[in-house]
Each structure stands twice: as structure tokens, then as C-alpha cells.
Amino acid sequence: MTDIPALQTTQPVKTVTVVSGNLFDIAARYLGDARQWNRVARLNGMADPFFSGIYVLRLPAVDKNASTDGILYG
């Protein structure tokens, strides 16, 4: 997995422990929009939406107005 610099945030974040999966499912479940997987990726310094093993992921606050096209920008 290629790491990217983590997104810095001053908002409180929630954490979840997950075992293998992908960030599309995580974003859909917790943020209500699979296209926002990139917000989860940036907050956790991840570039690959697919992962295996046990992870404690930080989740950004739900933002229905977050502008995203589902593409991860470095």
C-alpha cells in the first residue's frame, strides 16, 4: 500500500476498527456516499482503497456538501 500525507483536520473524528475490506464500503456505511472514500483515505494517509488486515480508521465528520468526484488527489 502506498501512503500519502494524511489530511489534517480540526474537526472531531470517529474511529472504527475494521478487518479487511475497502474504503468505498466504509464511506458508504459511515458517510452515506461511497464516492467520499477519498476523504477517509486522506485522513488516514492511505492511497489504496482496498486493504487487508486489521485497521483502526479515522472517519471525517459527515459532510453532505463535500465536493468529491471519487478521485483521490495527491
N, CA, C and O atoms as a DFTB+ gen file, in Angstrom:
296 C
 N C O
     1  1       0.847      -1.169       0.000
     2  2       0.000       0.000       0.000
     3  2       0.894       1.233       0.000
     4  3       1.832       1.340       0.789
     5  1       0.587       2.152      -0.891
     6  2       1.323       3.402      -0.976
     7  2       0.678       4.411      -0.044
     8  3      -0.535       4.618      -0.073
     9  1       1.492       5.028       0.769
    10  2       0.968       6.008       1.709
    11  2       1.075       7.409       1.121
    12  3       1.999       7.710       0.366
    13  1       0.124       8.254       1.476
    14  2       0.157       9.661       1.107
    15  2       0.066      10.466       2.387
    16  3      -0.360       9.934       3.412
    17  1       0.453      11.729       2.360
    18  2       0.347      12.536       3.580
    19  2      -1.090      12.580       4.083
    20  3      -2.022      12.759       3.300
    21  1      -1.262      12.418       5.362
    22  2      -2.605      12.401       5.960
    23  2      -3.225      13.788       5.935
    24  3      -2.544      14.799       6.110
    25  1      -4.512      13.810       5.717
    26  2      -5.276      15.045       5.761
    27  2      -5.339      15.524       7.205
    28  3      -5.638      14.748       8.112
    29  1      -5.062      16.777       7.408
    30  2      -5.138      17.357       8.748
    31  2      -6.533      17.935       8.953
    32  3      -7.076      18.579       8.055
    33  1      -7.108      17.710      10.111
    34  2      -8.442      18.223      10.389
    35  2      -8.529      18.698      11.826
    36  3      -7.896      18.137      12.720
    37  1      -9.319      19.735      12.037
    38  2      -9.538      20.220      13.397
    39  2     -10.881      19.734      13.922
    40  3     -11.211      19.951      15.088
    41  1     -11.665      19.071      13.055
    42  2     -12.949      18.539      13.471
    43  2     -12.750      17.244      14.246
    44  3     -11.814      16.493      13.971
    45  1     -13.619      16.980      15.207
    46  2     -13.535      15.706      15.915
    47  2     -13.774      14.568      14.933
    48  3     -14.599      14.680      14.027
    49  1     -13.059      13.493      15.116
    50  2     -13.225      12.350      14.227
    51  2     -13.645      11.126      15.020
    52  3     -13.327      10.977      16.200
    53  1     -14.362      10.266      14.339
    54  2     -14.779       8.992      14.900
    55  2     -13.796       7.938      14.406
    56  3     -13.242       8.081      13.316
    57  1     -13.573       6.900      15.170
    58  2     -12.727       5.807      14.710
    59  2     -13.540       4.517      14.668
    60  3     -14.457       4.313      15.463
    61  1     -13.182       3.659      13.725
    62  2     -13.792       2.343      13.621
    63  2     -12.681       1.331      13.389
    64  3     -11.688       1.631      12.726
    65  1     -12.849       0.147      13.930
    66  2     -11.908      -0.938      13.697
    67  2     -12.528      -1.862      12.666
    68  3     -13.651      -2.337      12.835
    69  1     -11.789      -2.113      11.601
    70  2     -12.288      -2.941      10.511
    71  2     -11.278      -4.025      10.175
    72  3     -10.076      -3.867      10.388
    73  1     -11.785      -5.119       9.649
    74  2     -10.930      -6.228       9.233
    75  2     -11.101      -6.413       7.742
    76  3     -12.158      -6.840       7.276
    77  1     -10.065      -6.094       6.997
    78  2     -10.066      -6.219       5.540
    79  2     -11.292      -5.559       4.924
    80  3     -12.336      -5.447       5.567
    81  1     -11.164      -5.134       3.703
    82  2     -12.296      -4.526       3.023
    83  2     -11.854      -3.446       2.077
    84  3     -10.764      -3.494       1.507
    85  1     -12.731      -2.459       1.918
    86  2     -12.400      -1.349       1.032
    87  2     -13.045      -0.064       1.552
    88  3     -14.043      -0.082       2.273
    89  1     -12.441       1.033       1.160
    90  2     -12.891       2.329       1.653
    91  2     -14.194       2.785       1.023
    92  3     -14.859       3.672       1.559
    93  1     -14.573       2.194      -0.108
    94  2     -15.864       2.521      -0.713
    95  2     -16.987       2.103       0.226
    96  3     -17.915       2.869       0.484
    97  1     -16.891       0.867       0.737
    98  2     -17.901       0.368       1.677
    99  2     -17.912       1.177       2.972
   100  3     -18.975       1.490       3.509
   101  1     -16.733       1.509       3.463
   102  2     -16.622       2.285       4.712
   103  2     -17.287       3.654       4.525
   104  3     -18.068       4.089       5.372
   105  1     -16.973       4.331       3.408
   106  2     -17.550       5.653       3.151
   107  2     -19.066       5.567       2.969
   108  3     -19.804       6.426       3.451
   109  1     -19.516       4.543       2.282
   110  2     -20.962       4.387       2.082
   111  2     -21.669       4.164       3.419
   112  3     -22.722       4.747       3.678
   113  1     -21.088       3.324       4.254
   114  2     -21.721       2.985       5.533
   115  2     -21.707       4.155       6.509
   116  3     -22.725       4.449       7.136
   117  1     -20.567       4.823       6.643
   118  2     -20.433       5.837       7.688
   119  2     -20.638       7.275       7.217
   120  3     -20.973       8.145       8.021
   121  1     -20.439       7.535       5.919
   122  2     -20.589       8.898       5.402
   123  2     -21.796       9.032       4.483
   124  3     -22.179      10.140       4.109
   125  1     -22.395       7.899       4.120
   126  2     -23.582       7.939       3.275
   127  2     -23.304       8.138       1.798
   128  3     -24.229       8.392       1.026
   129  1     -22.029       8.026       1.382
   130  2     -21.673       8.247      -0.016
   131  2     -20.345       7.556      -0.309
   132  3     -19.296       7.989       0.168
   133  1     -20.390       6.484      -1.093
   134  2     -19.175       5.716      -1.406
   135  2     -18.125       6.557      -2.119
   136  3     -16.930       6.286      -2.005
   137  1     -18.570       7.593      -2.867
   138  2     -17.613       8.444      -3.584
   139  2     -16.725       9.245      -2.648
   140  3     -15.714       9.798      -3.082
   141  1     -17.081       9.318      -1.381
   142  2     -16.270      10.061      -0.418
   143  2     -15.191       9.188       0.229
   144  3     -14.630       9.542       1.266
   145  1     -14.908       8.040      -0.402
   146  2     -13.847       7.172       0.106
   147  2     -12.525       7.930       0.197
   148  3     -11.692       7.644       1.058
   149  1     -12.342       8.902      -0.705
   150  2     -11.084       9.651      -0.716
   151  2     -10.902      10.508       0.530
   152  3      -9.767      10.763       0.931
   153  1     -11.992      10.959       1.154
   154  2     -11.879      11.723       2.403
   155  2     -11.352      10.824       3.513
   156  3     -10.528      11.243       4.326
   157  1     -11.835       9.581       3.540
   158  2     -11.361       8.604       4.535
   159  2      -9.897       8.276       4.255
   160  3      -9.081       8.219       5.175
   161  1      -9.570       8.060       2.986
   162  2      -8.191       7.736       2.605
   163  2      -7.231       8.839       3.019
   164  3      -6.193       8.562       3.619
   165  1      -7.562      10.077       2.708
   166  2      -6.671      11.194       3.043
   167  2      -6.499      11.361       4.540
   168  3      -5.399      11.647       5.013
   169  1      -7.573      11.186       5.286
   170  2      -7.497      11.338       6.738
   171  2      -6.585      10.286       7.358
   172  3      -5.975      10.518       8.401
   173  1      -6.499       9.127       6.706
   174  2      -5.697       8.022       7.235
   175  2      -4.372       7.833       6.512
   176  3      -3.647       6.879       6.793
   177  1      -4.044       8.736       5.576
   178  2      -2.776       8.653       4.862
   179  2      -2.686       7.445       3.946
   180  3      -1.605       6.888       3.750
   181  1      -3.817       7.038       3.385
   182  2      -3.869       5.868       2.511
   183  2      -4.098       6.303       1.071
   184  3      -4.763       7.308       0.820
   185  1      -3.548       5.547       0.124
   186  2      -3.775       5.824      -1.288
   187  2      -4.599       4.721      -1.943
   188  3      -5.287       4.969      -2.933
   189  1      -4.537       3.532      -1.414
   190  2      -5.238       2.388      -1.985
   191  2      -6.546       2.165      -1.230
   192  3      -6.520       2.019      -0.008
   193  1      -7.683       2.135      -1.914
   194  2      -8.952       1.945      -1.217
   195  2      -9.179       0.518      -0.719
   196  3     -10.089       0.280       0.075
   197  1      -8.371      -0.421      -1.172
   198  2      -8.510      -1.810      -0.741
   199  2      -7.441      -2.135       0.295
   200  3      -6.284      -1.743       0.141
   201  1      -7.823      -2.850       1.348
   202  2      -6.875      -3.179       2.400
   203  2      -7.189      -4.547       2.980
   204  3      -8.312      -5.042       2.880
   205  1      -6.176      -5.146       3.585
   206  2      -6.373      -6.408       4.293
   207  2      -5.712      -6.285       5.644
   208  3      -4.776      -5.508       5.827
   209  1      -6.205      -7.053       6.578
   210  2      -5.698      -6.966       7.939
   211  2      -6.618      -6.111       8.790
   212  3      -7.686      -5.688       8.347
   213  1      -6.195      -5.869       9.991
   214  2      -6.984      -5.094      10.945
   215  2      -6.516      -3.646      10.918
   216  3      -5.323      -3.367      11.042
   217  1      -7.453      -2.740      10.756
   218  2      -7.156      -1.313      10.728
   219  2      -8.079      -0.565      11.685
   220  3      -9.257      -0.896      11.816
   221  1      -7.537       0.427      12.339
   222  2      -8.352       1.395      13.074
   223  2      -8.353       2.636      12.196
   224  3      -7.345       3.331      12.076
   225  1      -9.492       2.900      11.591
   226  2      -9.611       4.019      10.659
   227  2     -10.262       5.218      11.324
   228  3     -11.233       5.086      12.068
   229  1      -9.719       6.371      11.047
   230  2     -10.337       7.626      11.474
   231  2     -11.324       8.022      10.391
   232  3     -11.022       7.914       9.202
   233  1     -12.496       8.478      10.791
   234  2     -13.524       8.890       9.846
   235  2     -13.770      10.385       9.964
   236  3     -13.910      10.908      11.070
   237  1     -13.824      11.078       8.827
   238  2     -14.142      12.506       8.892
   239  2     -15.595      12.694       9.269
   240  3     -16.397      11.767       9.156
   241  1     -15.932      13.876       9.711
   242  2     -17.322      14.192      10.016
   243  2     -18.151      14.086       8.737
   244  3     -17.661      14.387       7.649
   245  1     -19.383      13.666       8.868
   246  2     -20.273      13.584       7.720
   247  2     -20.472      14.986       7.166
   248  3     -20.779      15.918       7.910
   249  1     -20.297      15.129       5.874
   250  2     -20.469      16.414       5.201
   251  2     -21.180      16.152       3.882
   252  3     -20.546      15.789       2.892
   253  1     -22.482      16.335       3.870
   254  2     -23.285      16.079       2.665
   255  2     -22.914      17.025       1.527
   256  3     -23.229      16.752       0.369
   257  1     -22.253      18.125       1.841
   258  2     -21.871      19.094       0.822
   259  2     -20.430      18.934       0.360
   260  3     -19.941      19.736      -0.436
   261  1     -19.744      17.903       0.854
   262  2     -18.348      17.706       0.466
   263  2     -18.277      17.497      -1.040
   264  3     -18.970      16.646      -1.597
   265  1     -17.448      18.266      -1.672
   266  2     -17.278      18.157      -3.118
   267  2     -16.304      17.034      -3.407
   268  3     -15.136      17.096      -3.022
   269  1     -16.783      16.018      -4.081
   270  2     -15.903      14.908      -4.439
   271  2     -16.415      14.224      -5.675
   272  3     -17.622      14.083      -5.871
   273  1     -15.499      13.804      -6.504
   274  2     -15.871      13.032      -7.673
   275  2     -15.384      11.596      -7.511
   276  3     -15.435      10.802      -8.450
   277  1     -14.910      11.273      -6.301
   278  2     -14.439       9.928      -6.034
   279  2     -12.991       9.696      -6.433
   280  3     -12.488       8.580      -6.307
   281  1     -12.313      10.739      -6.914
   282  2     -10.914      10.606      -7.329
   283  2     -10.019      11.130      -6.229
   284  3     -10.272      12.197      -5.668
   285  1      -8.966      10.379      -5.917
   286  2      -8.026      10.788      -4.880
   287  2      -6.974      11.704      -5.485
   288  3      -6.232      11.308      -6.384
   289  1      -6.921      12.914      -4.990
   290  2      -5.915      13.878      -5.438
   291  2      -4.802      13.926      -4.418
   292  3      -5.063      14.024      -3.219
   293  1      -3.560      13.858      -4.876
   294  2      -2.400      13.871      -4.005
   295  2      -2.205      15.185      -3.424
   296  3      -1.265      15.387      -2.655
